[in-house]
Structure formats: C-alpha cells, structure tokens
Amino acid sequence: SMCCNCTVPRLSLLGIVLEDLPQFVLTCYIDYNLVGSLSPAAVLNICSSLSALVVRLTSRYEEIQDENNDPKLQPIVEFEM
C-alpha cells in the first residue's frame, strides 16, 4: 500500500509554497530590521510575489482537481502479494 497519495501536482503545490515563503519572510525581516517598518519597495515586492503565488497555486490546484476527476490520471496502486 502507498503511505500517502503524493502525486506530481501535489508535490509541485508544496514546492511552490516552499519556494516563495522564504522571500516573504526575508523581505519582512530585512525591512523591519533596517527601516523599522515595511518600505514601499518591500510592499511592492510582497504584492507582486503574492499575486504570482496565487496564480501558480490556482493553476496547480486545478491540475489536482482534474486529476481527481479523471480516472486515467489516478495514481497506480500496487497490490502486495
């Protein structure tokens, strides 16, 4: 049996989140330590990155929904003998 239902689109969804999270954290950390608040450049960086993140997450989520609805794209389950 499979330990989880990990498919390529689901792992890609996780990769997208892990890829963009450090950018948000570093932007906030650097600005709060250097300036004391978010600068306009940091706000622009966060807003543009956030919109790109939402678009990519939506795209991957649609792939997962298509995968769940299409029986040909279901993961192969191996039977133990």
C-alpha positions as CSV (number, residue, x, y, z in Angstrom):
1,S,0.0,0.0,0.0
2,M,1.0,3.6,-0.5
3,C,1.9,5.6,2.5
4,C,0.3,8.8,1.1
5,N,-1.4,9.9,-2.0
6,C,1.5,12.0,-3.3
7,T,1.3,12.8,-7.0
8,V,3.4,15.2,-9.1
9,P,0.9,18.1,-9.0
10,R,0.5,17.8,-5.2
11,L,4.3,17.7,-4.7
12,S,4.6,20.7,-7.1
13,L,2.0,22.6,-5.0
14,L,4.1,22.0,-1.9
15,G,7.2,23.1,-3.8
16,I,5.6,26.4,-4.9
17,V,4.8,27.2,-1.2
18,L,8.2,26.3,0.0
19,E,9.8,28.3,-2.8
20,D,8.0,31.6,-2.1
21,L,7.8,31.5,1.7
22,P,11.4,32.5,2.3
23,Q,11.0,35.6,0.0
24,F,8.2,36.9,2.1
25,V,10.0,36.2,5.4
26,L,13.3,37.7,4.3
27,T,11.6,40.8,2.8
28,C,9.7,41.5,6.1
29,Y,12.8,40.6,8.3
30,I,15.2,42.9,6.4
31,D,12.8,45.8,6.2
32,Y,11.8,45.6,9.9
33,N,15.4,45.4,11.0
34,L,16.8,48.1,8.7
35,V,13.9,50.6,8.4
36,G,11.6,49.6,11.3
37,S,8.6,49.1,9.0
38,L,7.8,47.9,5.5
39,S,9.2,50.2,2.8
40,P,7.3,50.9,-0.4
41,A,9.7,48.7,-2.3
42,A,9.0,45.8,0.1
43,V,5.3,46.3,-0.2
44,L,5.6,46.2,-4.0
45,N,7.8,43.1,-3.8
46,I,5.3,41.3,-1.5
47,C,2.3,42.3,-3.5
48,S,3.8,41.2,-6.9
49,S,5.1,38.0,-5.4
50,L,1.8,37.3,-3.7
51,S,-0.2,37.7,-6.9
52,A,2.2,35.4,-8.8
53,L,1.9,32.9,-5.9
54,V,-1.9,32.9,-6.1
55,V,-1.8,32.3,-9.9
56,R,0.6,29.4,-9.6
57,L,-1.3,27.8,-6.7
58,T,-4.6,28.1,-8.5
59,S,-3.1,26.5,-11.6
60,R,-1.7,23.6,-9.6
61,Y,-5.0,23.2,-7.6
62,E,-6.9,23.0,-10.9
63,E,-4.5,20.2,-12.0
64,I,-5.2,18.3,-8.8
65,Q,-8.9,18.7,-9.3
66,D,-8.6,17.5,-12.9
67,E,-6.5,14.5,-11.6
68,N,-9.2,13.6,-9.1
69,N,-12.0,13.8,-11.7
70,D,-10.2,11.9,-14.5
71,P,-9.9,8.1,-13.8
72,K,-6.9,7.8,-16.3
73,L,-4.9,10.2,-14.1
74,Q,-5.4,8.3,-10.8
75,P,-2.3,7.1,-9.1
76,I,-1.4,3.5,-9.7
77,V,-1.8,1.4,-6.6
78,E,0.4,-1.7,-6.3
79,F,-1.1,-4.7,-4.5
80,E,1.1,-6.6,-2.1
81,M,1.1,-10.4,-2.6
